Amino acid sequence: MATRTRVKRLLSVLAVALALVVALTVWPRVATPPAEVIVVDTEPAFVPGYERGCSPGQGCVFGPAWSDDVTVRLGHNGCDTRNDLLNETLTNRTHRANTRGCVVLSGDFLDPYTGQRIHFEKSQARLVQIDHVFPLAVAWQRGASTWTLDERRDFANDPDNLVVTTAPANQSKGGRTPASWLPEAEAGRCLLTTRFLDVARSYRLTITRAEWAVVDAVQAGCPG
């Protein structure tokens, strides 16, 4: 298992390196970012205070995980965010009785990050996870620390920043951005970079020039 994890991390590093090669060869000049995207030369100064945990004594700076008490799409629909995403993503779904079609017991999906067909079973729910495309810890450093708790809770549960994927892919990515991690699957790279840029634009979060270079290079090879 450790060897497989190292191989996946190496593949991710190679994917980023390939994107940068494309940026310097096939796409020799990095395009000017859209005016509404805030690009900075270096990582902003460290902002203390990020504490995701919500146990007693912890900061809970983005609110309880998968809260339905949000004003973004799918909020206040009587179903938690994780199950909302499973319901949107999975096919052939079965549901727990008496949950009004909320709690997903099983289903199938194509993992966009790996390109693999995956079967989900709630009894092994830990094997399927939800990725924050623009990581919460990074968002905290890039401007979210100045938001209200309600705004941060909305961000943490915004479906536009969430992707259903496998546990190994989610854990490989962790809190990294496109500058240091890209999915194995080409379609996943297009999805990740598109979502990353859209979220940065929507929430007025800064991205680094290195991130923009990778996003621009990947997007050059994406359809549409």
C-alpha positions as CSV (number, residue, x, y, z in Angstrom):
1,M,0.0,0.0,0.0
2,A,2.8,2.4,0.8
3,T,4.5,1.6,-2.5
4,R,1.2,2.3,-4.4
5,T,0.8,5.6,-2.5
6,R,4.3,6.7,-3.5
7,V,3.7,5.7,-7.1
8,K,0.5,7.8,-7.2
9,R,2.3,10.8,-5.7
10,L,5.0,10.4,-8.3
11,L,2.4,10.3,-11.1
12,S,0.9,13.5,-9.7
13,V,4.3,15.2,-9.6
14,L,5.0,14.1,-13.2
15,A,1.6,15.4,-14.3
16,V,2.4,18.8,-12.9
17,A,5.9,18.7,-14.5
18,L,4.3,17.8,-17.9
19,A,1.9,20.7,-17.6
20,L,4.8,23.0,-17.0
21,V,6.7,21.6,-20.0
22,V,3.7,22.3,-22.1
23,A,3.6,25.8,-20.8
24,L,7.2,26.4,-21.8
25,T,7.1,24.6,-25.2
26,V,3.7,24.0,-26.9
27,W,2.4,27.1,-25.1
28,P,5.5,29.1,-24.7
29,R,3.9,32.3,-23.4
30,V,1.7,32.1,-20.4
31,A,-1.5,33.9,-21.1
32,T,-2.6,37.0,-19.2
33,P,-5.0,35.9,-16.5
34,P,-8.6,37.2,-16.6
35,A,-8.9,40.6,-15.0
36,E,-11.2,39.3,-12.3
37,V,-8.6,36.7,-11.1
38,I,-6.2,38.0,-8.5
39,V,-2.7,36.6,-9.3
40,V,0.2,37.2,-6.9
41,D,3.9,36.5,-7.4
42,T,4.5,34.6,-4.2
43,E,2.5,32.8,-1.5
44,P,0.9,35.3,0.8
45,A,2.3,35.7,4.3
46,F,1.2,33.0,6.8
47,V,-2.1,33.7,8.5
48,P,-2.4,32.0,11.9
49,G,-5.7,30.7,13.3
50,Y,-6.7,27.9,10.9
51,E,-8.3,25.1,12.8
52,R,-10.8,22.9,11.0
53,G,-11.8,20.6,13.8
54,C,-15.1,21.2,15.6
55,S,-14.5,19.2,18.8
56,P,-14.8,21.1,22.1
57,G,-11.9,23.6,22.3
58,Q,-11.2,23.6,18.6
59,G,-11.6,26.6,16.3
60,C,-14.1,25.1,13.8
61,V,-13.3,28.0,11.5
62,F,-15.3,26.6,8.6
63,G,-18.2,25.4,10.7
64,P,-19.3,21.8,11.2
65,A,-18.5,19.4,8.3
66,W,-21.2,19.0,5.6
67,S,-23.6,21.4,7.2
68,D,-27.0,21.9,5.4
69,D,-27.3,25.3,7.2
70,V,-25.8,27.2,4.2
71,T,-27.1,29.7,1.5
72,V,-25.2,28.1,-1.4
73,R,-26.8,25.7,-3.9
74,L,-28.4,22.6,-2.2
75,G,-28.4,24.4,1.2
76,H,-31.4,24.1,3.5
77,N,-32.8,21.2,1.5
78,G,-32.9,18.8,4.5
79,C,-29.9,16.8,3.4
80,D,-26.3,17.1,4.5
81,T,-23.7,18.3,1.9
82,R,-21.9,15.0,1.6
83,N,-25.1,13.1,0.7
84,D,-26.1,15.9,-1.6
85,L,-22.9,15.4,-3.6
86,L,-23.3,11.6,-3.6
87,N,-26.9,12.1,-4.9
88,E,-25.7,14.4,-7.7
89,T,-22.7,12.3,-8.7
90,L,-23.7,8.6,-8.3
91,T,-25.9,6.5,-10.6
92,N,-27.8,3.3,-9.6
93,R,-28.3,4.8,-6.2
94,T,-30.1,3.1,-3.3
95,H,-31.2,5.1,-0.2
96,R,-31.8,4.5,3.5
97,A,-35.5,4.1,4.2
98,N,-37.3,7.1,5.6
99,T,-34.6,9.7,4.7
100,R,-36.6,11.2,1.8
101,G,-34.0,10.1,-0.7
102,C,-31.1,11.8,1.3
103,V,-28.9,9.1,2.7
104,V,-27.2,7.1,-0.1
105,L,-26.5,3.5,0.7
106,S,-24.9,2.5,-2.6
107,G,-24.2,3.7,-6.1
108,D,-21.7,4.0,-8.9
109,F,-19.6,6.8,-10.3
110,L,-16.7,7.6,-12.6
111,D,-13.9,9.1,-10.4
112,P,-12.8,12.2,-12.3
113,Y,-9.4,12.2,-10.7
114,T,-8.4,8.6,-11.6
115,G,-10.7,7.8,-14.5
116,Q,-11.8,4.6,-12.6
117,R,-15.3,3.3,-12.3
118,I,-16.1,3.1,-8.6
119,H,-18.8,1.3,-6.6
120,F,-19.9,3.0,-3.4
121,E,-21.2,1.2,-0.3
122,K,-22.1,3.2,2.8
123,S,-20.7,0.4,4.9
124,Q,-17.3,1.3,3.5
125,A,-18.0,5.1,3.2
126,R,-14.4,6.0,4.1
127,L,-13.3,4.7,0.7
128,V,-15.2,7.5,-1.1
129,Q,-14.4,11.1,0.0
130,I,-15.2,14.6,-1.0
131,D,-12.4,16.9,-2.2
132,H,-12.3,20.6,-1.7
133,V,-10.9,21.7,-5.1
134,F,-9.7,25.0,-3.6
135,P,-8.4,23.6,-0.2
136,L,-9.9,25.1,2.9
137,A,-6.4,25.7,4.5
138,V,-5.2,27.5,1.4
139,A,-8.4,29.6,1.2
140,W,-7.8,30.6,4.9
141,Q,-4.4,31.9,3.9
142,R,-5.7,33.7,0.7
143,G,-8.5,35.7,2.3
144,A,-11.0,33.5,4.0
145,S,-9.6,34.3,7.4
146,T,-11.3,37.8,7.0
147,W,-14.7,36.4,6.2
148,T,-17.6,35.8,8.6
149,L,-18.2,32.3,9.9
150,D,-21.4,32.1,7.8
151,E,-19.3,33.0,4.7
152,R,-16.7,30.3,5.5
153,R,-19.4,27.7,6.1
154,D,-20.9,28.5,2.7
155,F,-17.5,28.1,1.1
156,A,-16.8,24.8,2.7
157,N,-20.2,23.4,1.5
158,D,-20.3,25.0,-2.0
159,P,-20.9,22.2,-4.5
160,D,-18.9,24.1,-7.1
161,N,-15.8,23.6,-5.0
162,L,-16.5,19.9,-4.2
163,V,-15.6,16.7,-6.1
164,V,-16.5,13.1,-5.2
165,T,-13.4,11.0,-5.5
166,T,-11.7,8.0,-4.0
167,A,-9.9,8.2,-0.7
168,P,-6.4,7.6,-2.2
169,A,-6.8,10.4,-4.7
170,N,-8.2,12.8,-2.1
171,Q,-5.5,12.0,0.4
172,S,-2.8,12.3,-2.3
173,K,-4.1,15.8,-3.1
174,G,-4.6,16.8,0.5
175,G,-4.3,20.6,0.8
176,R,-2.4,21.1,-2.4
177,T,-3.2,23.3,-5.3
178,P,-2.5,22.8,-9.1
179,A,1.0,24.1,-8.6
180,S,2.0,20.9,-6.9
181,W,-0.7,18.3,-7.6
182,L,-2.8,17.3,-10.6
183,P,-5.0,14.2,-11.1
184,E,-3.9,11.2,-13.1
185,A,-6.8,11.4,-15.6
186,E,-6.6,14.1,-18.2
187,A,-10.3,14.9,-17.8
188,G,-9.7,15.3,-14.1
189,R,-6.9,17.8,-14.7
190,C,-9.3,19.9,-16.9
191,L,-12.0,19.6,-14.2
192,L,-9.7,20.5,-11.3
193,T,-8.1,23.5,-13.0
194,T,-11.4,24.9,-14.3
195,R,-13.0,24.6,-10.9
196,F,-10.0,26.0,-9.1
197,L,-10.0,29.1,-11.2
198,D,-13.8,29.5,-11.1
199,V,-13.8,29.3,-7.3
200,A,-10.9,31.8,-7.0
201,R,-12.8,34.2,-9.2
202,S,-16.1,33.8,-7.4
203,Y,-14.7,34.2,-3.9
204,R,-12.0,36.7,-4.7
205,L,-9.3,34.4,-3.5
206,T,-5.7,35.0,-4.7
207,I,-3.8,32.5,-6.7
208,T,0.0,32.4,-7.2
209,R,1.7,32.9,-10.6
210,A,2.9,29.3,-10.4
211,E,-0.7,28.1,-10.0
212,W,-1.8,30.3,-12.9
213,A,1.0,28.9,-15.2
214,V,-0.2,25.3,-14.5
215,V,-3.9,26.2,-14.9
216,D,-3.2,28.0,-18.2
217,A,-1.1,25.1,-19.5
218,V,-3.6,22.5,-18.6
219,Q,-6.6,24.5,-20.0
220,A,-4.8,25.0,-23.3
221,G,-5.3,21.2,-23.9
222,C,-8.9,21.0,-22.6
223,P,-11.9,20.8,-24.9
224,G,-13.9,23.9,-25.4
